Amino acid sequence: MKRSIATTCLLVAIGLLTAPSVLAQTFIPSPDEEVETVKRGQTGFKFLSASVDARATAMGGAVTSSSTGSSSAMFYNPASMARMNGDFSAGFGIMNYLVDIQYNAASVAYRPGGGNYGVIGFSLVNVDYGDFLGTVRAENEQGYVDTGVYNPTALAVGLGYARSFTDRFSIGAHVKYAKQDLGDHFKARSDDATSTLDDGTTATLEDYGLNTIAFDFGVLYDTGFESLTIAMSTRNFSRELVYERERFELPLTFQIGVSMDVMDLTSMDPNMHSFMVSVDAQRPRDFAEHVKIGGEYTLMNILSLRGGLGRAFVGEDSEEGVSFGAGLKYSAGNIGFGVDYAYTDFGVFDAIQRFAVNISF
């Protein structure tokens, strides 16, 4: 019975992941006609697609099938959360993104009843875009009036659940409340203007904030061949939003990944050496299909060295380059501590650095 459920869920997941390709082919006018599709700038709430975990980023984001069983799995493939070894996992990370944008992320996961009821989790991502000088168009020599400093922010709060139906097959889901607040701004030349600026310009103060509910789904399957694992996930599934007069969608992404500890093919002691290699194929809504590649070498289950390419073989220019990082783990009794660091080259921009700490028991 459990095997039947697992097979059904796997087939449904494959259908969901391949549906976009089928639909895209349906609407092409002619099979002989080449239609160029430029998938850039088509989505909003882009903060939801940023990699917030240091370990995952150091591996190029290729962690869809990485069954680490930590609370941070909710940000990539919630099904992986079902593979927790202990009953509790928590993590916190910070990231200095482009142009001084600050990301803070936190996650907590708990496994009640020894796993008989699955694993529940809570996630939080907060983004501070820094201070901006607000202006509004006006009929003066400068053509605008200063309206003061404002601070755009973004927030995503999520609740996750994962469960293993067999010792090989796990599924998971993650529902998020996402909000992006661009602040309160004056809108000039409004028919219902209620405010007068310093130069006499009439304007209306409006709230430029949007919110929505988004969903992530994932499956994880242990093939039984050594440590070979395959997985699939769908992230940021949501309704269409409207900002002023423009419609947009969230950065929906479909991923399929495979990973394996290649040391399983050698006679080396797995408690001394492991080298996890992971490959993800990703189909984002607003970028070309691409492959992510990552590797993680771990010595004595203490020190980990990582590297990866987040957008390998894209076939077009991208400022995002190679990532690498390291991690340390330490156990005191049943309590485990970890610290991770990641560095990502970003071409003409400053490099991006991420730090994370985690605890489990």
N, C-alpha and C positions, 0 to 999 in steps of 0.2 A: 504493500500500500504506500509506504513512504517513498519507495523508488518510483512509483507511478506519479505521485505528487511532484517529485523532483523533476522527472522528465517533462511533465506538463508545464511546469514553471519555466524550465529552460527553453522549451519551444516557444512559449509566449514571449519570453525576453528576446529571443532571436528575431521573432516577428516584429517586435517593436523597434529593434535596432535597424532592421533592413527596410522597414516601411518607408522612411524618407527617401531612400534611393529609388524605390519602386514608384512612389508618387511623383518624384522629380522627373522620371522618365515618361510618365503618363502625360505630362503637360508640355513636352517638347513637340513643337509643331510638326516636325518631320524627322524621321530617323536619319535622313541624308543631309539634313541641315545642321551646320555647326552653330551652336548658340553659346556665346561667351557669357559666363556668369562671373561677375565681380562681387565676391562676398566680403565686402568691407563696410564698416560703419552701418550695419543693418540692425544692430541691437542696442538696447540700453541696459542700465544696471550692470555695467561691465565689471563692477567690483565682485560680482558673484562668480566670475570665472578665474579670478586671480588665485594662484597657489599660495596658501597661507601657512602650510606646514614646512618646516625646514628640511626634514628628512625627505619628504616627497619631492620638494623642489630640487634638492641636491641630486636626485635621481632623474631629473628632467621631467618630473611629473608622471613618469611611467609606473604608477603604483595601483592601477585598477585591479590587478590580480595579486597584489602583495598582501598576503593574509597575516599582517602583523597583529591584528586583534587589538588595536588601540582605539581610543575615543576619536582621534583625528581621522579615522576612516570615514566618518560621516561626510567629510569634505570632498571625498573622492569616489568611494564605493561603500555605501553603508552596509552591504552584506559582509564585508570584511570584519565589521565590528563583532560579528557572532563568534569569531575565533579567539576571543579573549581567553587568556589562561587563568587570570584571577577573577575576582568579583568586582573590582573597581579599577577604573583607568581615568586619568585626567591629564590635560595638557594645556599649556598656554604659550602663545607665540607672538612675536612682534616683527614687523617688516617695515623698513624704510623704502617705500616705492619711489617711482619716478617723481621728479620735481617736489620732493619733500612731502609726498603723500604718506600718511602714517596708517598702517593696518595693525589692529590688535585682534587676536583670535583666541578663543577658549573653547574647550570641549570637555564633557564629563560623560562617562558611561558606567552603567551598573548592571550586574548580572544577578538577578534575584533567584533564589531557589536553586543555586548551583547550575543555572543554565536551562532548567526545565521550562522556564517561561520566556526564554529568549534574553535579549540584551536591550535595554533602553538607554537612550543618550540625549544629551542636551548640547547645543552648539551656539556659539555667539561670534559674530564678526562685526567689528566696528571700524569705520574708516573716517579719518579726519583729513580733508583736502587742503587745509590751511586757510589763511586769510586772503580775501579778495577785495578789491576796491569796487564798490557798486556805482554805477552811473545810470542815468536815464536821458534819453534824447530830449533836447530843448532848443528853442528858437533863440539862441544867443551866439556870441562870437565863437565860443568853443564848440558849440553844437551839442553839448551835454551838460549835465549838472551832477556833481558828486552826491551820492546818497549814503555814504558811509561804508564801513568795512563789514563784510559778512563772511560766514564760515560754513560752506557746504559740508554735509556729513552723509554717511550711509550706514545702514544697520541691517543685519540679518540675524534673526533668532530662530533656531530650529529645534525640532524634536525628532529623534530617530529611533528606529526599532529594527532589530535583526534577529534572525533565528536560524539555527542549523536543523534541517529536517533529517539529515543523515550525517554520518561522520565525514562525508565528502561534499555535500551540497548545502549551501546557505543562501538566503535571500535577505534583503534589507530595504528599508525605505526611510526617507528623510523629508519632512515637510518643514518649510521655512516661511516665516513672515519677513519680507524684505521691504525696506523703506529707503528712499533716497530723497534727502531734503536739501534743495538748493537755496533755501532761505526765503525770507519775505522781501519782496522787491516792489518798487514803485513802477507802475505802468503808465506811461504818458499818453495824452490824447484820448483818454477814456471818457465815454459818454456819462458814466456815473462817478466821475472823479470826486474824491472826498478829501483830498489833501492838497496843500499848496506848498511848493518847494521854495527855496530861498530867493530864486529869481522870478517868482510868480507863476512858474509852470504848474498846471493842475495835473494831478496824477492820482492813481488808486493803488493802495498797498495790497498786494496779492501774495498768497501763499504758494510757492513753487515746490511742493512736495508731492511725491507719489508713493504708493505702497501696493503690494500685491502678495499673493501666496504662491509659492513655487514648490515643486516636488522633485526629489531625486529617487531613483530606483536602481537596484543592483543585484546581481547574482554572482556566486563564486562556486567553482567546481574543482575539486581535487581529482585529477584523472586517475590516481592510483599508480602512475609510473613515477617512481622516485618522488620528488617534491614538485612535479610539474602541475601547475595550476592555471586554469583559464577563467576569465571573468568578463562580465559585461556590465555597463552602467549607462544610465540616462540621467543627465543633470539639468536643472533649471527648466523644467517643464512648467509652463504657466500660460495664462491668458494673455491676449494682446492688450497693451496699454496705450493711452493717448496722452501726449504732452502738448499742451496748447492745441495745435491743429495737426500735429504729426503723430502717426501711429508707429509703434515699434514693438518688438518682442524681446524677451529675455535671451541671454546667450545660451540657448539650448545646445547641448553637446551629447553626442553618442560616442561611446568608447568600447573597445574590445581589447583585452590584454592577455598576455601569457607570461608566466615567469617560472623560474626554476633555479634551484641551487645547483650549479654545475659541479660542485665538489662531490655531489652524489655519484658522479660518474668516475670518481677516483677512489683510492683506498685511504685517503686522508681522514683523520679523526674529525667528525663533524662538530665536536665540542671545542676543537682548536681552530678550525678554519671553515669559513663558509663564503661563497661568492654567489650572491643572488643576481641573476640577469633578468631584466624585465623589459618587455616590448609592448607598447600600446599603439593601436591604430585609432585615430580620433577623427570624428566628423563634426566639426563645429558649424553653427549656423552662419557665423560671420567671418570665417577664415577658410582657407583651402584645406582639404583633407591632408593629414600629415601623420607621420609616425614619430613616436617618442621612444627613446632608448635610455635605459638606466642600468647602473650596476652598483652593487654594494658588497664590499669585502669586509668581513667581520672576523676579528681575531679574539679568540677565547671568550666569545660572547660579551666582550667589554668594549673594544675599540672598533668603530666602523668608519671606513673611508668610502666616499660615494662620488659618483660622477654621472652626468647624463646630458643628452641633447633633447631639449623640449620641443623643437620643431625641425627634426631631421627630415631630409628628403622632401621638403615642401615644394621645391621647384620655383620659388620666387623669393625675392629679398625679404628678410626679416631682421630687425635689430636684435631680437633675442638670440643669444648664442649659447655657449656651453655653460653648464652649471656643475659645481662640485661642492663638497662639504665633508663634514665629519661629525661623529657622534660618540658619546661616552655613556656607558650604562654601568650602574653599580647596584648590587643587591645587599640589603641588610636584613637577614631573616626572610620574611615573606614580603618585604617591601622593596620595590624596585624604583630606582631614580634614573633619569636620563636627561642629557643635555645635547642639543643638536644645533648645527650651524650650516648655513648654505650661502653660497656666493653665485650670482648669476651675471654674466657679462651681457650688457645691453647696448652694444655698439656705440653710437654717438652720444648716448645718455650715460649718466653715471651708473656704475654697477649697483645691483640690488643685493642687499644682505638681509638674511632672516635668522632669527634666533628662536629657540623653543626649549621649554623644559617640560618634563612629564613625570608622573608618578603612578604606580600601580601596585595593587596588592590583592 
